[in-house]
Amino acid sequence: YFLLSNLSFLDILYTTSVTPKFLAGLLEDGKTISFAGCITQTYLSFFLGTVEFILLAVMSFDRYVAICNPLCYTVIMNSRVCLLLVLGCWMGAFLSVLCPTIVVSRLPFCYKEICHFFCDIGPLLQVACIDTHFIKMINLFLSSLVLLTSLVLTTMSYAYIVSTIMCIPSARGRQKAFSTWLLTSLLSPLPTEATSSIYVRPNQSYLLDFDKVTAVLITVVTPLLNPVIYSFRN
């Protein structure tokens, strides 16, 4: 519940950083944002998204311990460990996103208009007046590190969970274990796949129409579904 409460708080912040300004833009003729506001929105969306993917990996480890080592669960996942894991998620994301955002904020920009419904690193790099290839490579490296590490850890946890469940002798025991885990295992990789399609591209080309649709999935649909996904069998 401590991890779930952090995920809920994180989703509220993530949605709040993008959606209100987006909705206000739909009602206004002049869809404007200050430069400081744009950079702040870029940082918050990047930072909070990074926290979420690290936290999802931590939650998959929590489910692994709960199913594969149930008798040791309260010893392994005690309050201190949970607190340190969550602090690690926030601090790791804060440090990894800070430098790229500062670099982007100091770029010279040729245009004052971006083709997106919120400020993101990709659209900002498109309107920069200098060659941003090196910055794109840094962005690709950091995004790949966070997303692929989260995906690998989650996949490993799920693989161990499946093997443990299959070893349960009773059919009722297997059904109970699967019922508490199956829905999250099917739906939790969706945000990772959607985000990877935007930020983890080898050629770092920005397909803005596709990116805008995917961004709605990440910033609006995923926070809407998370309470349903993670509370379904509560």
C-alpha positions in Angstrom: 0.0 0.0 0.0 2.9 2.3 0.6 4.1 1.8 -3.0 0.6 2.1 -4.3 0.1 5.4 -2.5 3.3 6.7 -4.0 2.1 5.6 -7.5 -1.2 7.4 -6.9 0.5 10.6 -5.7 2.9 10.4 -8.7 0.0 10.0 -11.2 -1.7 13.1 -9.7 1.5 15.2 -10.1 2.2 13.8 -13.6 -1.3 14.6 -14.9 -1.4 18.0 -13.2 1.9 19.0 -14.9 0.4 18.6 -18.4 -3.4 18.3 -18.5 -4.6 21.6 -17.0 -2.5 23.7 -19.4 -3.5 21.4 -22.3 -7.2 21.8 -21.5 -6.8 25.6 -21.1 -5.2 25.7 -24.6 -8.2 24.0 -26.1 -10.4 26.9 -24.8 -8.1 29.7 -25.8 -7.4 31.2 -29.2 -3.8 32.0 -28.3 -2.2 28.8 -27.0 0.8 30.3 -25.2 3.1 29.4 -22.4 6.1 31.3 -20.9 9.6 30.1 -21.6 10.1 29.4 -17.9 6.8 27.6 -17.7 7.7 25.5 -20.8 11.1 24.4 -19.3 9.4 23.7 -16.0 6.8 21.6 -17.7 9.5 19.8 -19.7 11.4 19.0 -16.6 8.4 17.8 -14.6 7.0 15.6 -17.3 10.4 14.0 -17.9 11.2 13.7 -14.2 7.8 12.3 -13.1 7.7 9.8 -16.0 11.2 8.6 -15.0 10.1 8.1 -11.4 7.1 6.1 -12.5 9.1 3.6 -14.6 11.6 3.1 -11.8 8.7 2.7 -9.3 7.0 0.1 -11.5 10.2 -2.0 -11.5 10.3 -1.7 -7.7 6.6 -2.8 -7.5 7.3 -5.8 -9.7 10.1 -6.8 -7.2 7.5 -6.3 -4.4 5.2 -8.8 -6.2 8.0 -11.2 -6.8 8.8 -11.3 -3.0 5.2 -11.5 -2.1 4.5 -14.6 -4.3 7.9 -16.3 -4.4 8.9 -15.7 -0.7 5.7 -15.1 1.1 7.0 -16.1 4.6 9.9 -13.7 4.3 7.9 -10.8 2.8 7.6 -8.7 6.0 11.3 -9.2 6.7 12.5 -8.3 3.2 10.0 -5.6 2.3 9.9 -3.9 5.7 9.1 -0.2 6.2 12.7 0.9 6.0 13.4 -0.9 2.8 10.2 0.4 1.1 11.1 4.0 2.2 14.7 3.6 0.8 13.4 2.1 -2.5 10.9 5.0 -3.0 13.5 7.6 -2.1 15.9 6.0 -4.6 13.2 6.3 -7.3 12.7 10.0 -6.7 16.4 10.9 -6.2 17.6 8.8 -9.2 15.0 10.4 -11.5 15.8 13.9 -10.2 19.5 13.6 -10.9 19.2 11.8 -14.2 16.8 14.4 -15.7 18.3 17.6 -14.2 21.3 18.0 -16.5 19.6 17.3 -19.9 16.9 19.9 -18.9 19.4 22.5 -18.0 21.2 21.9 -21.3 18.0 22.3 -23.3 17.0 25.5 -21.4 20.3 27.1 -22.5 19.8 26.4 -26.2 19.2 29.2 -28.7 15.8 28.7 -30.4 14.9 29.9 -33.9 11.1 29.7 -33.5 8.7 30.5 -30.7 6.2 27.8 -31.7 6.4 24.0 -31.2 4.1 21.4 -32.8 2.9 19.7 -29.6 0.2 20.1 -26.9 2.8 20.4 -24.1 6.5 21.2 -23.8 8.7 18.1 -24.3 12.4 17.7 -25.1 11.7 16.4 -28.7 9.7 19.3 -30.0 12.1 21.8 -28.3 15.1 20.3 -30.0 13.4 20.6 -33.3 13.2 24.4 -33.1 16.8 24.8 -31.8 19.1 26.9 -33.9 22.1 24.6 -33.4 23.0 21.0 -34.1 21.4 19.0 -31.3 22.7 15.5 -32.3 24.8 15.1 -29.2 21.9 16.1 -26.9 19.6 13.7 -28.8 22.2 10.9 -28.1 22.3 11.8 -24.4 18.5 11.8 -24.3 18.4 8.4 -26.1 21.0 6.9 -23.7 19.1 8.1 -20.5 15.7 7.1 -21.8 17.0 3.6 -22.9 18.8 3.2 -19.5 15.6 3.9 -17.5 13.0 2.2 -19.8 15.0 -0.9 -20.7 16.3 -1.5 -17.2 12.8 -1.2 -15.8 11.5 -3.5 -18.5 14.2 -6.1 -17.9 13.8 -6.1 -14.1 10.0 -6.3 -14.5 10.3 -9.2 -17.0 12.7 -11.1 -14.7 10.4 -10.7 -11.8 7.4 -11.9 -13.8 9.3 -14.9 -15.1 10.2 -16.0 -11.5 6.6 -15.4 -10.5 5.2 -17.6 -13.3 7.7 -20.4 -12.5 6.8 -20.2 -8.8 3.0 -20.3 -9.5 3.4 -23.3 -11.8 5.1 -25.2 -9.0 2.1 -24.7 -6.6 0.6 -28.2 -6.3 -3.1 -27.2 -5.9 -5.2 -25.8 -8.7 -6.9 -23.5 -6.3 -3.6 -22.1 -5.1 -2.4 -21.5 -8.7 -5.7 -19.7 -9.5 -5.5 -17.5 -6.4 -1.9 -16.5 -7.2 -2.7 -15.8 -10.8 -5.8 -13.8 -10.0 -3.8 -11.3 -7.8 -1.1 -10.8 -10.4 -2.3 -11.5 -14.0 -4.1 -8.2 -14.7 -1.2 -6.1 -13.6 1.2 -8.3 -15.6 -0.8 -7.8 -18.8 -1.4 -4.0 -18.5 1.6 -2.6 -16.7 4.0 -3.0 -19.7 1.8 -0.7 -21.8 3.2 2.6 -20.5 6.7 1.4 -21.0 6.0 0.4 -24.6 4.2 3.7 -25.4 7.1 5.7 -23.9 9.7 3.7 -25.6 8.0 4.4 -29.0 8.7 8.1 -28.4 12.0 8.3 -26.5 13.9 5.2 -27.5 14.4 5.5 -31.3 17.8 4.8 -32.8 17.5 7.6 -35.4 15.8 10.0 -32.9 13.5 11.3 -35.6 10.4 12.9 -34.2 7.1 11.7 -35.8 5.1 14.5 -34.1 1.6 13.3 -35.1 2.3 9.8 -33.7 4.1 11.2 -30.7 1.1 13.5 -29.8 -1.3 10.5 -29.8 1.1 8.4 -27.7 1.7 11.3 -25.3 -2.1 11.4 -24.6 -1.9 7.7 -23.8 1.0 8.3 -21.3 -0.1 11.6 -19.7 -3.9 11.0 -19.5 -4.9 7.4 -20.1 -2.3 5.6 -18.1 -2.9 7.7 -14.9 -6.6 7.0 -15.4 -6.1 3.2 -15.7 -3.5 2.8 -12.9 -6.1 2.9 -10.0 -8.2 0.3 -11.8 -5.2 -1.9 -12.7 -3.6 -1.9 -9.3 -6.8 -2.0 -7.2 -8.7 -4.5 -9.3 -8.3 -7.5 -6.9 -7.9 -5.5 -3.7 
